Amino acid sequence: THQHSTQNTRHKTHHNMDTTIAGKYKFRRKAEQREVALQRIWCRCSKLVEAEIEANDVDIDEHEPLELPWDNLPRGLDPAEGNLDDDRADRKRQQVTSLVQQSLAMAKHIPNARFVEFGAGSGHVGVLIAYLRPDSDVVLVEAKEFNSIVAKERVANIGLSNCRVFNGTLDEFDQTG
């Protein structure tokens, strides 16, 4: 009986799915949904990224190390703020620094570059990029409302006019064009 009710629940869920990526492809796991969404987005932007890299002769493997004076940056930029132990704080800083360094290297010679961070969370990477590249346009895409609110507060508190937060899924962002 338990197995039968589980199958009925799945069947009902299947019929109630919408036409978003999850509904269209009938995913069972969010990881599958994210993979297809990222593939769709990459299909739309890969030629642009590759053309920019080629046009600007960018070698993303060879770039100057990014040294950030975390203690001298405005409050809200340091991913180690909060109740983290020293080891966790160092790892968070290294992760953010690495991602920002790669992103900045790719857009080094592109004035007014546009950066989009998918699954931005509270926006540590994108907000730091917006701060370091005030000429850029940064969009943080985050599905979780709480994280989007935190990211919006961070953007406002730092005073960034070149960074906005999109609260929604990859599907919803894809539909904005």
Secondary structure by P-SEA (a helix, b strand, c coil): caaaaaaaaaaaaaaacccccccccccccaaaaaaaaaaaaaaacaaaaaaaaaaaccccccccbbbbcccccccccccccccccaaaaaaaaaaaaaaaaaaaaaaccccbbbbbbccccccaaaaaaaaacccbbbbbbbccaaaaaaaaaaaaaaccccbbbbcccaaaaaacc
